[in-house]
């Protein structure tokens, strides 16, 4: 009594075009998200990795915690030793560096 009968409609020639048209907004949203969010984040990550790989002895750095110090020793590819005050040295993980303030010139 309350339900109306459903009638099947004949599929027209634009069946595949209609399916593509229904996915078009989803594809556009993904493209916008890629160019506005994902791509800039990947670029920033690559720049940070290059900055961390280029850290040398004598560079003045800022850690993620806001500590400013001078690199006194590069221990390995993951750790560095930073002098934060005279005769006060701490080991810091390289990936926690947020910025390199002063770069030293390479000595050859």
Gaussian input, Z-matrix of N, CA and C with variables (Angstrom, degrees):
# hf/3-21g

backbone

0 1
 N
 C     1     B1
 C     2     B2     1     A1
 N     3     B3     2     A2     1     D1
 C     4     B4     3     A3     2     D2
 C     5     B5     4     A4     3     D3
 N     6     B6     5     A5     4     D4
 C     7     B7     6     A6     5     D5
 C     8     B8     7     A7     6     D6
 N     9     B9     8     A8     7     D7
 C    10    B10     9     A9     8     D8
 C    11    B11    10    A10     9     D9
 N    12    B12    11    A11    10    D10
 C    13    B13    12    A12    11    D11
 C    14    B14    13    A13    12    D12
 N    15    B15    14    A14    13    D13
 C    16    B16    15    A15    14    D14
 C    17    B17    16    A16    15    D15
 N    18    B18    17    A17    16    D16
 C    19    B19    18    A18    17    D17
 C    20    B20    19    A19    18    D18
 N    21    B21    20    A20    19    D19
 C    22    B22    21    A21    20    D20
 C    23    B23    22    A22    21    D21
 N    24    B24    23    A23    22    D22
 C    25    B25    24    A24    23    D23
 C    26    B26    25    A25    24    D24
 N    27    B27    26    A26    25    D25
 C    28    B28    27    A27    26    D26
 C    29    B29    28    A28    27    D27
 N    30    B30    29    A29    28    D28
 C    31    B31    30    A30    29    D29
 C    32    B32    31    A31    30    D30
 N    33    B33    32    A32    31    D31
 C    34    B34    33    A33    32    D32
 C    35    B35    34    A34    33    D33
 N    36    B36    35    A35    34    D34
 C    37    B37    36    A36    35    D35
 C    38    B38    37    A37    36    D36
 N    39    B39    38    A38    37    D37
 C    40    B40    39    A39    38    D38
 C    41    B41    40    A40    39    D39
 N    42    B42    41    A41    40    D40
 C    43    B43    42    A42    41    D41
 C    44    B44    43    A43    42    D42
 N    45    B45    44    A44    43    D43
 C    46    B46    45    A45    44    D44
 C    47    B47    46    A46    45    D45
 N    48    B48    47    A47    46    D46
 C    49    B49    48    A48    47    D47
 C    50    B50    49    A49    48    D48
 N    51    B51    50    A50    49    D49
 C    52    B52    51    A51    50    D50
 C    53    B53    52    A52    51    D51
 N    54    B54    53    A53    52    D52
 C    55    B55    54    A54    53    D53
 C    56    B56    55    A55    54    D54
 N    57    B57    56    A56    55    D55
 C    58    B58    57    A57    56    D56
 C    59    B59    58    A58    57    D57
 N    60    B60    59    A59    58    D58
 C    61    B61    60    A60    59    D59
 C    62    B62    61    A61    60    D60
 N    63    B63    62    A62    61    D61
 C    64    B64    63    A63    62    D62
 C    65    B65    64    A64    63    D63
 N    66    B66    65    A65    64    D64
 C    67    B67    66    A66    65    D65
 C    68    B68    67    A67    66    D66
 N    69    B69    68    A68    67    D67
 C    70    B70    69    A69    68    D68
 C    71    B71    70    A70    69    D69
 N    72    B72    71    A71    70    D70
 C    73    B73    72    A72    71    D71
 C    74    B74    73    A73    72    D72
 N    75    B75    74    A74    73    D73
 C    76    B76    75    A75    74    D74
 C    77    B77    76    A76    75    D75
 N    78    B78    77    A77    76    D76
 C    79    B79    78    A78    77    D77
 C    80    B80    79    A79    78    D78
 N    81    B81    80    A80    79    D79
 C    82    B82    81    A81    80    D80
 C    83    B83    82    A82    81    D81
 N    84    B84    83    A83    82    D82
 C    85    B85    84    A84    83    D83
 C    86    B86    85    A85    84    D84
 N    87    B87    86    A86    85    D85
 C    88    B88    87    A87    86    D86
 C    89    B89    88    A88    87    D87
 N    90    B90    89    A89    88    D88
 C    91    B91    90    A90    89    D89
 C    92    B92    91    A91    90    D90
 N    93    B93    92    A92    91    D91
 C    94    B94    93    A93    92    D92
 C    95    B95    94    A94    93    D93
 N    96    B96    95    A95    94    D94
 C    97    B97    96    A96    95    D95
 C    98    B98    97    A97    96    D96
 N    99    B99    98    A98    97    D97
 C   100   B100    99    A99    98    D98
 C   101   B101   100   A100    99    D99
 N   102   B102   101   A101   100   D100
 C   103   B103   102   A102   101   D101
 C   104   B104   103   A103   102   D102
 N   105   B105   104   A104   103   D103
 C   106   B106   105   A105   104   D104
 C   107   B107   106   A106   105   D105
 N   108   B108   107   A107   106   D106
 C   109   B109   108   A108   107   D107
 C   110   B110   109   A109   108   D108
 N   111   B111   110   A110   109   D109
 C   112   B112   111   A111   110   D110
 C   113   B113   112   A112   111   D111
 N   114   B114   113   A113   112   D112
 C   115   B115   114   A114   113   D113
 C   116   B116   115   A115   114   D114
 N   117   B117   116   A116   115   D115
 C   118   B118   117   A117   116   D116
 C   119   B119   118   A118   117   D117
 N   120   B120   119   A119   118   D118
 C   121   B121   120   A120   119   D119
 C   122   B122   121   A121   120   D120
 N   123   B123   122   A122   121   D121
 C   124   B124   123   A123   122   D122
 C   125   B125   124   A124   123   D123
 N   126   B126   125   A125   124   D124
 C   127   B127   126   A126   125   D125
 C   128   B128   127   A127   126   D126
 N   129   B129   128   A128   127   D127
 C   130   B130   129   A129   128   D128
 C   131   B131   130   A130   129   D129
 N   132   B132   131   A131   130   D130
 C   133   B133   132   A132   131   D131
 C   134   B134   133   A133   132   D132
 N   135   B135   134   A134   133   D133
 C   136   B136   135   A135   134   D134
 C   137   B137   136   A136   135   D135
 N   138   B138   137   A137   136   D136
 C   139   B139   138   A138   137   D137
 C   140   B140   139   A139   138   D138
 N   141   B141   140   A140   139   D139
 C   142   B142   141   A141   140   D140
 C   143   B143   142   A142   141   D141
 N   144   B144   143   A143   142   D142
 C   145   B145   144   A144   143   D143
 C   146   B146   145   A145   144   D144
 N   147   B147   146   A146   145   D145
 C   148   B148   147   A147   146   D146
 C   149   B149   148   A148   147   D147
 N   150   B150   149   A149   148   D148
 C   151   B151   150   A150   149   D149
 C   152   B152   151   A151   150   D150
 N   153   B153   152   A152   151   D151
 C   154   B154   153   A153   152   D152
 C   155   B155   154   A154   153   D153
 N   156   B156   155   A155   154   D154
 C   157   B157   156   A156   155   D155
 C   158   B158   157   A157   156   D156
 N   159   B159   158   A158   157   D157
 C   160   B160   159   A159   158   D158
 C   161   B161   160   A160   159   D159
 N   162   B162   161   A161   160   D160
 C   163   B163   162   A162   161   D161
 C   164   B164   163   A163   162   D162
 N   165   B165   164   A164   163   D163
 C   166   B166   165   A165   164   D164
 C   167   B167   166   A166   165   D165
 N   168   B168   167   A167   166   D166
 C   169   B169   168   A168   167   D167
 C   170   B170   169   A169   168   D168
 N   171   B171   170   A170   169   D169
 C   172   B172   171   A171   170   D170
 C   173   B173   172   A172   171   D171
 N   174   B174   173   A173   172   D172
 C   175   B175   174   A174   173   D173
 C   176   B176   175   A175   174   D174
 N   177   B177   176   A176   175   D175
 C   178   B178   177   A177   176   D176
 C   179   B179   178   A178   177   D177
 N   180   B180   179   A179   178   D178
 C   181   B181   180   A180   179   D179
 C   182   B182   181   A181   180   D180
 N   183   B183   182   A182   181   D181
 C   184   B184   183   A183   182   D182
 C   185   B185   184   A184   183   D183
 N   186   B186   185   A185   184   D184
 C   187   B187   186   A186   185   D185
 C   188   B188   187   A187   186   D186
 N   189   B189   188   A188   187   D187
 C   190   B190   189   A189   188   D188
 C   191   B191   190   A190   189   D189
 N   192   B192   191   A191   190   D190
 C   193   B193   192   A192   191   D191
 C   194   B194   193   A193   192   D192
 N   195   B195   194   A194   193   D193
 C   196   B196   195   A195   194   D194
 C   197   B197   196   A196   195   D195
 N   198   B198   197   A197   196   D196
 C   199   B199   198   A198   197   D197
 C   200   B200   199   A199   198   D198
 N   201   B201   200   A200   199   D199
 C   202   B202   201   A201   200   D200
 C   203   B203   202   A202   201   D201
 N   204   B204   203   A203   202   D202
 C   205   B205   204   A204   203   D203
 C   206   B206   205   A205   204   D204
 N   207   B207   206   A206   205   D205
 C   208   B208   207   A207   206   D206
 C   209   B209   208   A208   207   D207
 N   210   B210   209   A209   208   D208
 C   211   B211   210   A210   209   D209
 C   212   B212   211   A211   210   D210
 N   213   B213   212   A212   211   D211
 C   214   B214   213   A213   212   D212
 C   215   B215   214   A214   213   D213
 N   216   B216   215   A215   214   D214
 C   217   B217   216   A216   215   D215
 C   218   B218   217   A217   216   D216
 N   219   B219   218   A218   217   D217
 C   220   B220   219   A219   218   D218
 C   221   B221   220   A220   219   D219
 N   222   B222   221   A221   220   D220
 C   223   B223   222   A222   221   D221
 C   224   B224   223   A223   222   D222
 N   225   B225   224   A224   223   D223
 C   226   B226   225   A225   224   D224
 C   227   B227   226   A226   225   D225
 N   228   B228   227   A227   226   D226
 C   229   B229   228   A228   227   D227
 C   230   B230   229   A229   228   D228
 N   231   B231   230   A230   229   D229
 C   232   B232   231   A231   230   D230
 C   233   B233   232   A232   231   D231
 N   234   B234   233   A233   232   D232
 C   235   B235   234   A234   233   D233
 C   236   B236   235   A235   234   D234
 N   237   B237   236   A236   235   D235
 C   238   B238   237   A237   236   D236
 C   239   B239   238   A238   237   D237
 N   240   B240   239   A239   238   D238
 C   241   B241   240   A240   239   D239
 C   242   B242   241   A241   240   D240
 N   243   B243   242   A242   241   D241
 C   244   B244   243   A243   242   D242
 C   245   B245   244   A244   243   D243
 N   246   B246   245   A245   244   D244
 C   247   B247   246   A246   245   D245
 C   248   B248   247   A247   246   D246
 N   249   B249   248   A248   247   D247
 C   250   B250   249   A249   248   D248
 C   251   B251   250   A250   249   D249
 N   252   B252   251   A251   250   D250
 C   253   B253   252   A252   251   D251
 C   254   B254   253   A253   252   D252
 N   255   B255   254   A254   253   D253
 C   256   B256   255   A255   254   D254
 C   257   B257   256   A256   255   D255
 N   258   B258   257   A257   256   D256
 C   259   B259   258   A258   257   D257
 C   260   B260   259   A259   258   D258
 N   261   B261   260   A260   259   D259
 C   262   B262   261   A261   260   D260
 C   263   B263   262   A262   261   D261
 N   264   B264   263   A263   262   D262
 C   265   B265   264   A264   263   D263
 C   266   B266   265   A265   264   D264
 N   267   B267   266   A266   265   D265
 C   268   B268   267   A267   266   D266
 C   269   B269   268   A268   267   D267
 N   270   B270   269   A269   268   D268
 C   271   B271   270   A270   269   D269
 C   272   B272   271   A271   270   D270
 N   273   B273   272   A272   271   D271
 C   274   B274   273   A273   272   D272
 C   275   B275   274   A274   273   D273
 N   276   B276   275   A275   274   D274
 C   277   B277   276   A276   275   D275
 C   278   B278   277   A277   276   D276
 N   279   B279   278   A278   277   D277
 C   280   B280   279   A279   278   D278
 C   281   B281   280   A280   279   D279
 N   282   B282   281   A281   280   D280
 C   283   B283   282   A282   281   D281
 C   284   B284   283   A283   282   D282
 N   285   B285   284   A284   283   D283
 C   286   B286   285   A285   284   D284
 C   287   B287   286   A286   285   D285
 N   288   B288   287   A287   286   D286
 C   289   B289   288   A288   287   D287
 C   290   B290   289   A289   288   D288
 N   291   B291   290   A290   289   D289
 C   292   B292   291   A291   290   D290
 C   293   B293   292   A292   291   D291
 N   294   B294   293   A293   292   D292
 C   295   B295   294   A294   293   D293
 C   296   B296   295   A295   294   D294
 N   297   B297   296   A296   295   D295
 C   298   B298   297   A297   296   D296
 C   299   B299   298   A298   297   D297
 N   300   B300   299   A299   298   D298
 C   301   B301   300   A300   299   D299
 C   302   B302   301   A301   300   D300
 N   303   B303   302   A302   301   D301
 C   304   B304   303   A303   302   D302
 C   305   B305   304   A304   303   D303
 N   306   B306   305   A305   304   D304
 C   307   B307   306   A306   305   D305
 C   308   B308   307   A307   306   D306
 N   309   B309   308   A308   307   D307
 C   310   B310   309   A309   308   D308
 C   311   B311   310   A310   309   D309
 N   312   B312   311   A311   310   D310
 C   313   B313   312   A312   311   D311
 C   314   B314   313   A313   312   D312
 N   315   B315   314   A314   313   D313
 C   316   B316   315   A315   314   D314
 C   317   B317   316   A316   315   D315
 N   318   B318   317   A317   316   D316
 C   319   B319   318   A318   317   D317
 C   320   B320   319   A319   318   D318
 N   321   B321   320   A320   319   D319
 C   322   B322   321   A321   320   D320
 C   323   B323   322   A322   321   D321

   B1=1.4297
   B2=1.5399
   B3=1.3222
   B4=1.4624
   B5=1.5319
   B6=1.3292
   B7=1.4539
   B8=1.5202
   B9=1.3033
   B10=1.4616
   B11=1.5187
   B12=1.3064
   B13=1.4758
   B14=1.5207
   B15=1.3186
   B16=1.4557
   B17=1.5112
   B18=1.2973
   B19=1.4601
   B20=1.5212
   B21=1.3081
   B22=1.4641
   B23=1.5170
   B24=1.3044
   B25=1.4523
   B26=1.5112
   B27=1.2750
   B28=1.4603
   B29=1.5228
   B30=1.3303
   B31=1.4603
   B32=1.5172
   B33=1.3149
   B34=1.4605
   B35=1.5218
   B36=1.2878
   B37=1.4580
   B38=1.5207
   B39=1.3412
   B40=1.4535
   B41=1.5167
   B42=1.3043
   B43=1.4590
   B44=1.5144
   B45=1.3236
   B46=1.4648
   B47=1.5261
   B48=1.3181
   B49=1.4660
   B50=1.5292
   B51=1.3107
   B52=1.4605
   B53=1.5319
   B54=1.3303
   B55=1.4692
   B56=1.5248
   B57=1.3383
   B58=1.4593
   B59=1.5216
   B60=1.3102
   B61=1.4626
   B62=1.5123
   B63=1.3223
   B64=1.4623
   B65=1.5325
   B66=1.3457
   B67=1.4573
   B68=1.5270
   B69=1.3133
   B70=1.4545
   B71=1.5357
   B72=1.3270
   B73=1.4732
   B74=1.5326
   B75=1.3186
   B76=1.4636
   B77=1.5313
   B78=1.3133
   B79=1.4616
   B80=1.5254
   B81=1.3171
   B82=1.4676
   B83=1.5291
   B84=1.3099
   B85=1.4686
   B86=1.5218
   B87=1.3365
   B88=1.4609
   B89=1.5204
   B90=1.3380
   B91=1.4648
   B92=1.5262
   B93=1.3092
   B94=1.4679
   B95=1.5271
   B96=1.3216
   B97=1.4700
   B98=1.5286
   B99=1.3324
   B100=1.4646
   B101=1.5187
   B102=1.3262
   B103=1.4650
   B104=1.5211
   B105=1.3212
   B106=1.4651
   B107=1.5256
   B108=1.3173
   B109=1.4634
   B110=1.5249
   B111=1.2947
   B112=1.4667
   B113=1.5259
   B114=1.3197
   B115=1.4614
   B116=1.5260
   B117=1.3542
   B118=1.4706
   B119=1.5312
   B120=1.3332
   B121=1.4584
   B122=1.5248
   B123=1.3192
   B124=1.4586
   B125=1.5276
   B126=1.3225
   B127=1.4579
   B128=1.5290
   B129=1.3231
   B130=1.4673
   B131=1.5299
   B132=1.3191
   B133=1.4639
   B134=1.5261
   B135=1.3301
   B136=1.4650
   B137=1.5207
   B138=1.3374
   B139=1.4628
   B140=1.5280
   B141=1.3437
   B142=1.4671
   B143=1.5213
   B144=1.3323
   B145=1.4596
   B146=1.5294
   B147=1.3203
   B148=1.4693
   B149=1.5280
   B150=1.3416
   B151=1.4605
   B152=1.5315
   B153=1.3174
   B154=1.4718
   B155=1.5276
   B156=1.3207
   B157=1.4673
   B158=1.5249
   B159=1.3294
   B160=1.4593
   B161=1.5285
   B162=1.3212
   B163=1.4667
   B164=1.5199
   B165=1.3470
   B166=1.4737
   B167=1.5145
   B168=1.3066
   B169=1.4636
   B170=1.5244
   B171=1.3234
   B172=1.4568
   B173=1.5179
   B174=1.3202
   B175=1.4614
   B176=1.5204
   B177=1.3178
   B178=1.4648
   B179=1.5220
   B180=1.3312
   B181=1.4588
   B182=1.5265
   B183=1.3311
   B184=1.4635
   B185=1.5243
   B186=1.3340
   B187=1.4576
   B188=1.5218
   B189=1.3269
   B190=1.4626
   B191=1.5270
   B192=1.3167
   B193=1.4600
   B194=1.5044
   B195=1.3338
   B196=1.4502
   B197=1.5119
   B198=1.3189
   B199=1.4624
   B200=1.5296
   B201=1.3262
   B202=1.4646
   B203=1.5162
   B204=1.3147
   B205=1.4566
   B206=1.5077
   B207=1.3170
   B208=1.4546
   B209=1.5250
   B210=1.3252
   B211=1.4634
   B212=1.5207
   B213=1.3212
   B214=1.4636
   B215=1.5262
   B216=1.3300
   B217=1.4608
   B218=1.5277
   B219=1.3258
   B220=1.4612
   B221=1.5223
   B222=1.3207
   B223=1.4628
   B224=1.5307
   B225=1.3103
   B226=1.4694
   B227=1.5268
   B228=1.3274
   B229=1.4653
   B230=1.5257
   B231=1.3278
   B232=1.4637
   B233=1.5171
   B234=1.3243
   B235=1.4666
   B236=1.5168
   B237=1.3380
   B238=1.4575
   B239=1.5226
   B240=1.3161
   B241=1.4626
   B242=1.5244
   B243=1.3365
   B244=1.4588
   B245=1.5284
   B246=1.3304
   B247=1.4628
   B248=1.5261
   B249=1.3497
   B250=1.4610
   B251=1.5261
   B252=1.3191
   B253=1.4692
   B254=1.5219
   B255=1.3340
   B256=1.4667
   B257=1.5319
   B258=1.3271
   B259=1.4689
   B260=1.5327
   B261=1.3212
   B262=1.4734
   B263=1.5196
   B264=1.3424
   B265=1.4588
   B266=1.5201
   B267=1.3358
   B268=1.4652
   B269=1.5262
   B270=1.3307
   B271=1.4560
   B272=1.5195
   B273=1.3331
   B274=1.4607
   B275=1.5200
   B276=1.3144
   B277=1.4571
   B278=1.5228
   B279=1.3163
   B280=1.4609
   B281=1.5207
   B282=1.3330
   B283=1.4560
   B284=1.5326
   B285=1.3495
   B286=1.4642
   B287=1.5204
   B288=1.3275
   B289=1.4593
   B290=1.5193
   B291=1.3220
   B292=1.4575
   B293=1.5168
   B294=1.3378
   B295=1.4500
   B296=1.5301
   B297=1.3205
   B298=1.4602
   B299=1.5227
   B300=1.3466
   B301=1.4645
   B302=1.5166
   B303=1.3114
   B304=1.4632
   B305=1.5182
   B306=1.3180
   B307=1.4661
   B308=1.5147
   B309=1.3119
   B310=1.4615
   B311=1.5206
   B312=1.3035
   B313=1.4654
   B314=1.5122
   B315=1.3303
   B316=1.4813
   B317=1.5213
   B318=1.3263
   B319=1.4667
   B320=1.5135
   B321=1.3244
   B322=1.4614
   B323=1.4801
   A1=111.05
   A2=116.75
   A3=119.66
   A4=112.86
   A5=116.96
   A6=120.78
   A7=110.08
   A8=115.83
   A9=119.60
   A10=108.39
   A11=117.99
   A12=119.75
   A13=110.66
   A14=115.45
   A15=121.64
   A16=107.97
   A17=116.05
   A18=121.62
   A19=108.91
   A20=114.79
   A21=119.56
   A22=108.70
   A23=115.08
   A24=119.50
   A25=108.46
   A26=115.56
   A27=120.35
   A28=108.66
   A29=115.70
   A30=120.27
   A31=109.07
   A32=115.02
   A33=119.69
   A34=110.60
   A35=115.82
   A36=121.23
   A37=111.66
   A38=119.67
   A39=122.78
   A40=113.09
   A41=119.58
   A42=122.63
   A43=112.94
   A44=118.71
   A45=121.35
   A46=110.67
   A47=117.04
   A48=120.15
   A49=110.48
   A50=116.43
   A51=119.86
   A52=110.72
   A53=116.64
   A54=120.32
   A55=110.15
   A56=117.30
   A57=120.74
   A58=110.93
   A59=115.97
   A60=120.54
   A61=112.59
   A62=117.02
   A63=119.33
   A64=111.83
   A65=117.09
   A66=120.48
   A67=112.94
   A68=117.44
   A69=121.52
   A70=113.16
   A71=120.82
   A72=119.25
   A73=112.92
   A74=116.57
   A75=120.34
   A76=110.34
   A77=117.23
   A78=121.58
   A79=110.30
   A80=117.21
   A81=121.37
   A82=111.61
   A83=117.49
   A84=121.18
   A85=110.08
   A86=117.08
   A87=119.77
   A88=111.04
   A89=117.83
   A90=121.07
   A91=110.79
   A92=116.95
   A93=120.93
   A94=110.47
   A95=117.64
   A96=121.21
   A97=110.23
   A98=117.16
   A99=120.11
   A100=110.73
   A101=117.29
   A102=120.09
   A103=113.45
   A104=118.64
   A105=120.20
   A106=113.78
   A107=118.43
   A108=120.68
   A109=113.96
   A110=117.45
   A111=121.01
   A112=111.51
   A113=118.39
   A114=121.74
   A115=113.10
   A116=119.91
   A117=118.30
   A118=113.23
   A119=116.97
   A120=120.05
   A121=110.73
   A122=117.47
   A123=120.77
   A124=110.77
   A125=117.39
   A126=121.19
   A127=110.32
   A128=116.54
   A129=120.84
   A130=110.69
   A131=117.08
   A132=121.14
   A133=111.06
   A134=117.40
   A135=120.56
   A136=111.14
   A137=117.46
   A138=120.86
   A139=110.88
   A140=117.08
   A141=121.06
   A142=110.50
   A143=117.27
   A144=120.57
   A145=111.16
   A146=117.00
   A147=120.23
   A148=110.66
   A149=117.12
   A150=121.20
   A151=110.14
   A152=116.88
   A153=121.25
   A154=110.25
   A155=117.38
   A156=120.16
   A157=111.48
   A158=117.74
   A159=121.12
   A160=113.83
   A161=118.80
   A162=121.31
   A163=109.64
   A164=115.20
   A165=121.50
   A166=109.97
   A167=113.50
   A168=120.98
   A169=108.65
   A170=116.57
   A171=122.12
   A172=113.78
   A173=118.50
   A174=121.06
   A175=110.15
   A176=116.29
   A177=120.96
   A178=107.18
   A179=116.67
   A180=121.42
   A181=111.26
   A182=114.47
   A183=122.36
   A184=106.88
   A185=116.44
   A186=120.01
   A187=109.60
   A188=115.77
   A189=120.85
   A190=110.98
   A191=117.55
   A192=121.31
   A193=113.28
   A194=117.47
   A195=121.31
   A196=114.70
   A197=117.66
   A198=121.36
   A199=108.84
   A200=115.63
   A201=121.26
   A202=108.30
   A203=116.27
   A204=120.03
   A205=111.09
   A206=114.35
   A207=121.95
   A208=108.44
   A209=116.78
   A210=121.16
   A211=108.59
   A212=115.76
   A213=119.65
   A214=111.67
   A215=116.96
   A216=119.30
   A217=109.23
   A218=116.40
   A219=121.31
   A220=106.25
   A221=116.62
   A222=121.23
   A223=110.70
   A224=117.54
   A225=122.57
   A226=107.90
   A227=116.36
   A228=118.90
   A229=113.03
   A230=118.38
   A231=121.63
   A232=114.12
   A233=118.95
   A234=122.03
   A235=111.79
   A236=113.90
   A237=121.25
   A238=107.92
   A239=114.99
   A240=120.55
   A241=106.71
   A242=116.06
   A243=121.71
   A244=109.02
   A245=116.16
   A246=121.33
   A247=107.50
   A248=116.12
   A249=120.05
   A250=112.01
   A251=117.36
   A252=124.05
   A253=106.09
   A254=117.32
   A255=117.73
   A256=111.44
   A257=115.22
   A258=124.03
   A259=113.29
   A260=118.08
   A261=122.07
   A262=107.28
   A263=115.12
   A264=120.20
   A265=109.19
   A266=115.54
   A267=121.41
   A268=108.51
   A269=114.66
   A270=120.08
   A271=107.69
   A272=115.02
   A273=121.10
   A274=108.30
   A275=116.34
   A276=120.54
   A277=108.06
   A278=117.27
   A279=121.12
   A280=112.81
   A281=117.69
   A282=119.20
   A283=112.89
   A284=117.16
   A285=119.18
   A286=112.38
   A287=118.02
   A288=120.19
   A289=109.03
   A290=116.43
   A291=118.73
   A292=112.03
   A293=117.80
   A294=119.82
   A295=109.88
   A296=115.45
   A297=121.71
   A298=105.76
   A299=116.27
   A300=120.49
   A301=112.09
   A302=117.65
   A303=122.13
   A304=108.91
   A305=114.91
   A306=119.93
   A307=108.63
   A308=115.85
   A309=120.16
   A310=108.01
   A311=115.58
   A312=120.43
   A313=108.74
   A314=117.67
   A315=119.21
   A316=110.24
   A317=114.47
   A318=120.23
   A319=108.67
   A320=116.08
   A321=118.47
   A322=111.55
   D1=-44.45
   D2=-179.45
   D3=-88.12
   D4=-25.24
   D5=-178.21
   D6=-86.84
   D7=132.85
   D8=177.07
   D9=-92.67
   D10=146.55
   D11=-178.27
   D12=-67.92
   D13=142.58
   D14=178.78
   D15=-97.88
   D16=132.30
   D17=179.49
   D18=-112.72
   D19=134.77
   D20=178.78
   D21=-76.05
   D22=136.56
   D23=177.50
   D24=-100.76
   D25=148.28
   D26=178.91
   D27=-72.09
   D28=134.74
   D29=179.16
   D30=-72.42
   D31=130.51
   D32=-178.49
   D33=-85.60
   D34=-175.52
   D35=-179.02
   D36=-72.78
   D37=-18.27
   D38=-176.96
   D39=-94.33
   D40=32.59
   D41=-178.51
   D42=-64.62
   D43=-45.26
   D44=-179.68
   D45=-74.32
   D46=-33.35
   D47=177.62
   D48=-68.06
   D49=-36.23
   D50=178.32
   D51=-68.17
   D52=-36.20
   D53=178.31
   D54=-66.48
   D55=-41.56
   D56=177.32
   D57=-65.58
   D58=-38.70
   D59=179.76
   D60=-64.76
   D61=-29.89
   D62=178.56
   D63=-76.78
   D64=-25.15
   D65=178.44
   D66=-90.68
   D67=-12.22
   D68=-177.72
   D69=-58.10
   D70=-45.09
   D71=177.51
   D72=-62.01
   D73=-36.86
   D74=178.96
   D75=-66.24
   D76=-41.07
   D77=178.31
   D78=-65.23
   D79=-41.91
   D80=178.83
   D81=-64.17
   D82=-40.82
   D83=178.66
   D84=-63.51
   D85=-42.87
   D86=178.31
   D87=-63.31
   D88=-41.73
   D89=179.95
   D90=-63.34
   D91=-42.59
   D92=178.61
   D93=-64.11
   D94=-43.82
   D95=178.78
   D96=-62.28
   D97=-39.14
   D98=-179.71
   D99=-63.37
   D100=-48.64
   D101=-175.29
   D102=-76.53
   D103=-24.04
   D104=-179.16
   D105=-96.03
   D106=-26.26
   D107=-175.63
   D108=-119.52
   D109=-54.98
   D110=-170.70
   D111=-71.32
   D112=-49.68
   D113=-176.69
   D114=-62.52
   D115=-46.45
   D116=177.34
   D117=-63.35
   D118=-34.22
   D119=178.81
   D120=-66.60
   D121=-40.19
   D122=177.92
   D123=-65.99
   D124=-38.74
   D125=178.51
   D126=-64.37
   D127=-43.04
   D128=178.71
   D129=-63.64
   D130=-39.60
   D131=179.06
   D132=-64.18
   D133=-41.86
   D134=178.41
   D135=-64.52
   D136=-40.46
   D137=178.42
   D138=-63.81
   D139=-40.64
   D140=179.14
   D141=-65.41
   D142=-41.95
   D143=178.98
   D144=-63.93
   D145=-38.58
   D146=178.09
   D147=-67.46
   D148=-39.41
   D149=178.49
   D150=-63.53
   D151=-44.68
   D152=-178.65
   D153=-66.13
   D154=-38.97
   D155=-179.30
   D156=-68.35
   D157=-25.92
   D158=-176.29
   D159=-91.70
   D160=2.26
   D161=-178.99
   D162=-67.90
   D163=131.80
   D164=179.91
   D165=-128.94
   D166=171.56
   D167=176.68
   D168=-62.69
   D169=133.14
   D170=179.24
   D171=99.95
   D172=-13.75
   D173=178.21
   D174=-71.32
   D175=143.51
   D176=174.12
   D177=-96.06
   D178=124.61
   D179=-172.47
   D180=-125.74
   D181=160.52
   D182=173.89
   D183=-120.65
   D184=128.81
   D185=178.39
   D186=-85.73
   D187=171.38
   D188=179.24
   D189=-64.20
   D190=-24.38
   D191=178.14
   D192=-83.86
   D193=-3.95
   D194=177.76
   D195=93.44
   D196=8.61
   D197=179.63
   D198=-82.25
   D199=128.65
   D200=178.62
   D201=-102.95
   D202=132.03
   D203=179.59
   D204=-158.41
   D205=176.55
   D206=-178.72
   D207=-111.37
   D208=132.57
   D209=-179.64
   D210=-69.51
   D211=118.94
   D212=179.26
   D213=-99.65
   D214=-21.98
   D215=-177.87
   D216=-161.56
   D217=135.12
   D218=171.99
   D219=-96.59
   D220=110.12
   D221=-174.62
   D222=-74.41
   D223=-54.99
   D224=174.94
   D225=-154.19
   D226=-164.20
   D227=-176.54
   D228=-72.24
   D229=-8.20
   D230=-179.75
   D231=-112.09
   D232=-27.40
   D233=-173.71
   D234=-123.04
   D235=150.34
   D236=171.54
   D237=-136.10
   D238=160.86
   D239=175.88
   D240=-109.63
   D241=124.71
   D242=-175.68
   D243=-116.13
   D244=131.08
   D245=176.06
   D246=-92.48
   D247=114.83
   D248=-176.69
   D249=-98.38
   D250=-16.29
   D251=175.75
   D252=-155.55
   D253=165.24
   D254=178.20
   D255=-56.03
   D256=124.57
   D257=179.54
   D258=64.15
   D259=21.73
   D260=174.79
   D261=-122.78
   D262=107.48
   D263=-178.08
   D264=-119.60
   D265=140.26
   D266=177.93
   D267=-128.81
   D268=149.49
   D269=174.33
   D270=-89.00
   D271=135.26
   D272=-177.42
   D273=-131.47
   D274=140.18
   D275=173.70
   D276=-73.25
   D277=135.38
   D278=-175.95
   D279=-60.68
   D280=-37.39
   D281=-175.68
   D282=-70.66
   D283=-9.77
   D284=177.41
   D285=-88.98
   D286=1.38
   D287=176.54
   D288=-72.72
   D289=134.35
   D290=179.30
   D291=-102.78
   D292=-24.16
   D293=-177.65
   D294=-160.68
   D295=151.34
   D296=172.05
   D297=-112.11
   D298=114.46
   D299=-175.15
   D300=-78.47
   D301=-55.07
   D302=-177.79
   D303=-123.90
   D304=120.34
   D305=176.28
   D306=-89.91
   D307=141.73
   D308=174.16
   D309=-89.68
   D310=151.33
   D311=177.90
   D312=-77.16
   D313=139.30
   D314=179.53
   D315=-67.53
   D316=137.48
   D317=176.93
   D318=-96.52
   D319=130.19
   D320=-177.63
   D321=-119.22

